[in-house]
Amino acid sequence: ELMAMKNDTYVARSPWGSVSAMLKRRIVGWVVSTQSRHRLSRFVVLPGDVVSDEIIATGLYEETVLAALFESFLVPRLPDFREGVAVDVGANIGNHSLFLQRYFASVVAFEPNPDAVALLRCNVALSAVGSIEVIPFGLGDREATLEFHQEEQGNLGGSGFGFAGVVGGKHRECRICRGDDILTTTLLHGRKISLIKLDVEGAEFAALQGLTRVLREHRPLILFELHRAGGDSGGRAIFSLLRDLGYGSFFALDEAAALRPGRWRKLAYRLLFGERVVFLQLDTPLDRFYQLIAALPSDL
């Protein structure tokens, strides 16, 4: 019977399915080939995830903001960065960590989500730079193991701790500790922390509370995402905390098109002017989402 089956035909794909698969392969191949200018070409991603899809499409997630930061806003500080350490808090799968290693002597990447840590370690290994240290927990104002909510609907980076207001998704327990306790001279190899980036889904205030000694001693530039202005851990509280620690200047970085109301106005702006990033100095944050805020010490 098995011998007789050799002459049977199994239709694996319809004619249209076959053509469609061929076109998809060509399109994906073309998209990937255009990313050779980035050093993120060897990158493990999750298709269907917002960060991963952007990496596949453009080579780098949040490319416009990062380019504006390091090719314009921070250019005078780049020589100092080459001898310093960047701390990536909420590293997810490594997009920002791998980008930062281009400009800094080393990177310390904190990520509490075990699934993201697995991909982060793979991407660090693939990068073969040897200057990224992965720490598999988050930063907060104490040492504890807390409820963590993993987003499973297309945004792994949207996962976060329950105390920060993140709900839903897959529940698990993840560890946090104080940055002041872990960022020791041994871990830093005697280098100065020059930059701290935080993307921790509403836990920024707690993370900064656990970094007060580091901020006073190292005076790093701080980059953070901001979800809201009000509340005990909102933007106004963060600004107040950082001012008490000697930070006097705050700038919001936004894509200019994103500030236009309505989807069609955003599209029209991009068609006319491309993707532009604006730097807006802030005294007090508005009650809205900020993709990135830069906090600078008063002595800069």
Helices and strands as residue ranges (DSSP letters): G 4-7, H 15-33, H 50-58, H 63-68, I 69-73, G 75-77, H 78-81, E 85-89, H 95-100, E 106-110, H 114-127, E 132-135, E 138-139, E 144-150, G 156-158, E 160-161, G 162-164, E 170-177, H 179-182, H 185-188, E 193-198, H 204-209, H 212-218, E 221-226, H 235-244, E 247-255, G 256-259, H 263-273, E 277-282, E 290-297
